[in-house]
Amino acid sequence: MTLKENMQTWDVIIAGGGSAGLAAALTAARGGARTLLIERQSRLGGMGTNALVHTFCGMYHPDTSRPWAWLNPGVSQEVGEHMMERTRQTAPDLMGRVYVLRQHPSLFASIANDLSAAESKLTRLSGAEWCGLKLLNCGWQVELISAGIRQTHETKALIDTTGDATGARWLSRDLWLQADSARLYRPAYICGLPRVIGTHDESWRFALGALIVRGIREKALPESAIGAAFRDSPFAEEMFMTIDLEAGQAQWDPLDPAKRAEVEITGCHTAMRMWTYLRKQHSDFKNCPPPILPAQAGIRESARYIGDFTLTGKSLATCQRYEDDVALAGWPMEMRENARGPKLRFFDRPEPAGIPAGCLKNARTPGLLFAGRCISADHEALASVRVMGTCMATGQAAAIMALKSVS
Ligand SMILES: Cc1cc2nc3c(=O)[nH]c(=O)nc-3n(C[C@H](O)[C@H](O)[C@H](O)COP(=O)(O)OP(=O)(O)OC[C@H]3O[C@@H](n4cnc5c(N)ncnc54)[C@H](O)[C@@H]3O)c2cc1C
């Protein structure tokens, strides 16, 4: 849908069209609000499309002793069902103690397109950069640049789903926080590898790991290749390779464009060296054409809002529930403070934990909500709530809260 020039005021604006932004936009528009969704990339889906993140986590009830069940009704389930249908999966995979749905980034982009195009109250601006914010008497003024032209929009409610707490960083230093560089969950570079044959079980992975270590020792691969992990796509003979990167450890700053560029360069270089090496050294990769590169590297953690309530690792681990819960978290805390794989902290019981409304708002900024990976959560809790199933649930919850405030 194209933007009409006279439509400069909105009921709800959503900045950022990732998992959380998509869910927020659909929910707001379906609730009858005139809704504008702003996204800097051409595709919706955020990390799940542009960074090629390829499994939906956090969509299911955490009790794997029982048959799988959707955790949060609404957009998360809807997107999951569309993905299952289009990939012909009849059930999620049980991986150890969690249910996971393999997703395909191209299909996620297409599902997001179809769902957003079906909403008459939703206007979507892609390739648009949100670049300014001002508090009005009754709402917010939002600046953006689209096709090189600066635009001003006004809205009663604004939902920040940029993943970087962008609005808070413009408003005030005491509205946001970010972990120390050395602790920030590491970024990663993911690429698609078509035409990889064979069965990829644990022993295959183990042998591949040994081959990569040998390649690094013999200087055929860069040190950064140590962070590589492989996972099957939902389609035959296609894999995804995720390369976790140290990113300078104590120097890493996801908000610094120069540091992000370094990650893109190292990630792309490592991916291409791996492709060359594996084609020569491993028969399953012999016919693999050049990797499908992401539009951007994957960022796991950056700045987050400080809301009325801050979710903690402890509250998740103890499956705490609150009276004003607006969404449920069920994914274990998957901490990735280095490039050598995750450190998992499971909840004490196979039960979900609550995410209360206060994690998505701050009384000091009425009409401004936040969802997705920039909700108010401590570093440990983020390791759970940042997964896409939960991001969709908080996106939806923020839109429901916004609808109440504008009606
Ligand atoms: C390497 C890696 C592996 C992961 N693995 C998994 C996994 O297996 N399963 C899982 O469920 N989750 C996984 N995650 C986590 C998950 O992908 C993200 O946390 C989740 O997608 C965040 O969703 P979001 O909508 O909050 O933010 P994002 O997906 O980051 O979306 C934010 C959107 O806002 C846009 N934006 C930002 N600033 C602006 C601006 N100023 N103007 C306009 N648009 C803007 C961005 O372009 C982006 O599209 C992984 C993440 C990474 C990085």
The ligand as a Tripos MOL2 file, in Angstrom:
@<TRIPOS>MOLECULE
LIG
   53    58     1     0     0
SMALL
NO_CHARGES

@<TRIPOS>ATOM
      1 C1         22.3580  -15.0350   15.2370 C.3       1 LIG1
      2 C2         20.9950  -15.0630   15.8440 C.ar      1 LIG1
      3 C3         20.3620  -16.2780   16.0250 C.ar      1 LIG1
      4 C4         19.0870  -16.3040   16.5810 C.ar      1 LIG1
      5 N1         18.4400  -17.4980   16.6900 N.ar      1 LIG1
      6 C5         17.1280  -17.5080   16.9860 C.ar      1 LIG1
      7 C6         16.3650  -18.6900   16.8480 C.ar      1 LIG1
      8 O1         16.8960  -19.7410   16.4920 O.2       1 LIG1
      9 N2         15.0310  -18.6190   17.1040 N.ar      1 LIG1
     10 C7         14.4160  -17.4570   17.4920 C.ar      1 LIG1
     11 O2         13.1960  -17.4500   17.6740 O.2       1 LIG1
     12 N3         15.1290  -16.3300   17.6610 N.ar      1 LIG1
     13 C8         16.4560  -16.3240   17.3870 C.ar      1 LIG1
     14 N4         17.1780  -15.1730   17.4900 N.ar      1 LIG1
     15 C9         16.5660  -13.9820   18.0990 C.3       1 LIG1
     16 C10        15.6050  -13.2830   17.1810 C.3       1 LIG1
     17 O3         15.9170  -13.4530   15.8250 O.3       1 LIG1
     18 C11        15.5410  -11.7750   17.4440 C.3       1 LIG1
     19 O4         15.7650  -11.4560   18.7810 O.3       1 LIG1
     20 C12        14.1530  -11.3050   17.0480 C.3       1 LIG1
     21 O5         14.0030  -11.4970   15.6670 O.3       1 LIG1
     22 C13        13.9560   -9.8610   17.4280 C.3       1 LIG1
     23 O6         12.7610   -9.4100   16.8670 O.3       1 LIG1
     24 P1         12.4010   -7.8670   16.9740 P.3       1 LIG1
     25 O7         11.1920   -7.6770   16.1380 O.co2     1 LIG1
     26 O8         12.3900   -7.4370   18.3770 O.co2     1 LIG1
     27 O9         13.6710   -7.1370   16.3390 O.3       1 LIG1
     28 P2         14.3300   -7.2720   14.9140 P.3       1 LIG1
     29 O10        14.0700   -8.5910   14.3130 O.co2     1 LIG1
     30 O11        15.7400   -6.8380   15.0990 O.co2     1 LIG1
     31 O12        13.5330   -6.2030   14.0600 O.3       1 LIG1
     32 C14        13.7210   -4.8180   14.2480 C.3       1 LIG1
     33 C15        13.3440   -4.1380   12.9360 C.3       1 LIG1
     34 O13        13.3990   -2.7320   13.0990 O.3       1 LIG1
     35 C16        13.9990   -2.1590   11.9590 C.3       1 LIG1
     36 N5         14.5850   -0.8740   12.3650 N.ar      1 LIG1
     37 C17        15.5180   -0.6580   13.3070 C.ar      1 LIG1
     38 N6         15.7750    0.6530   13.4330 N.ar      1 LIG1
     39 C18        14.9750    1.2780   12.5330 C.ar      1 LIG1
     40 C19        14.7780    2.6450   12.1840 C.ar      1 LIG1
     41 N7         15.4440    3.6490   12.8040 N.pl3     1 LIG1
     42 N8         13.8900    2.9440   11.2030 N.ar      1 LIG1
     43 C20        13.1970    1.9410   10.5720 C.ar      1 LIG1
     44 N9         13.3350    0.6450   10.8780 N.ar      1 LIG1
     45 C21        14.2070    0.3190   11.8460 C.ar      1 LIG1
     46 C22        15.0390   -3.1780   11.5410 C.3       1 LIG1
     47 O14        15.4020   -3.0170   10.1830 O.3       1 LIG1
     48 C23        14.3120   -4.4870   11.8280 C.3       1 LIG1
     49 O15        13.5940   -4.9620   10.7140 O.3       1 LIG1
     50 C24        18.4620  -15.1050   16.9650 C.ar      1 LIG1
     51 C25        19.0990  -13.8810   16.7740 C.ar      1 LIG1
     52 C26        20.3390  -13.8530   16.2120 C.ar      1 LIG1
     53 C27        20.9840  -12.5380   15.9670 C.3       1 LIG1
@<TRIPOS>BOND
     1     1     2 1
     2     2     3 ar
     3     2    52 ar
     4     3     4 ar
     5     4     5 ar
     6     4    50 ar
     7     5     6 ar
     8     6     7 ar
     9     6    13 1
    10     7     8 2
    11     7     9 ar
    12     9    10 ar
    13    10    11 2
    14    10    12 ar
    15    12    13 ar
    16    13    14 ar
    17    14    15 1
    18    14    50 ar
    19    15    16 1
    20    16    17 1
    21    16    18 1
    22    18    19 1
    23    18    20 1
    24    20    21 1
    25    20    22 1
    26    22    23 1
    27    23    24 1
    28    24    25 2
    29    24    26 1
    30    24    27 1
    31    27    28 1
    32    28    29 2
    33    28    30 1
    34    28    31 1
    35    31    32 1
    36    32    33 1
    37    33    34 1
    38    33    48 1
    39    34    35 1
    40    35    36 1
    41    35    46 1
    42    36    37 ar
    43    36    45 ar
    44    37    38 ar
    45    38    39 ar
    46    39    40 ar
    47    39    45 ar
    48    40    41 1
    49    40    42 ar
    50    42    43 ar
    51    43    44 ar
    52    44    45 ar
    53    46    47 1
    54    46    48 1
    55    48    49 1
    56    50    51 ar
    57    51    52 ar
    58    52    53 1
@<TRIPOS>SUBSTRUCTURE
     1 LIG1         1 GROUP 0 **** ****
